[in-house]
């Protein structure tokens, strides 16, 4: 079994970390730089930084904040939000990102993933899919979960991986912020469809939810969460100890 990663996510709006439920009702949490340093110092394996309104507001990602975050941490950093061109990839990589996450930009231009993978390597390109159940299928949403694209999600993710995405973040809108557990059904479908690391996002409410995730889906690469870490409901060091007790391999 591969080593499982625990990844906090910073959803950033107007320079602050925010959190909502089902992608709505955002409330202020903290400073991105302070939280990033805390996670880097306290056992997080990686960090994800999303400028969550960049695509909706049709602007470029806030690189000044990103630079400050990158200076504070010593773990891999994935960055997303408003990534629409190769130039956007270049910009955030130069600001300290290790991987670049693309969502709405790939929907608008499916060639973006292939172009980025050819230039920077598959390991640098992450497809982030915001998925919700609609009319009996898993559907891709864009612009921070605001717009239904009409695209069937599993086939879309498979195509992105074939084009060169080296990692997949599955954001379940149905379970986001609800804290009733990860969307096991959706995640199993994605893991079955692709042969690259898959990161589960949306629904973590307890240590048991992470244990269930890794037990139910041995192929899953990582568990990502926000509010349970931001508000101190779960300490990453304690979580990893419990995972290890349950024979789940983690970096302690």
Beta strands, then each sheet from edge to edge (+ up, - down):
strand 1: 5-13
strand 2: 16-21
strand 3: 24-31
strand 4: 46-51
strand 5: 76-80
strand 6: 99-102
strand 7: 125-134
strand 8: 137-142
strand 9: 147-152
strand 10: 167-172
strand 11: 197-201
strand 12: 222-225
sheet 1: 3+ 2- 1+ 4+ 5+ 6+ 7+ 8- 9+
sheet 2: 3+ 2- 1+ 12+ 11+ 10+
end
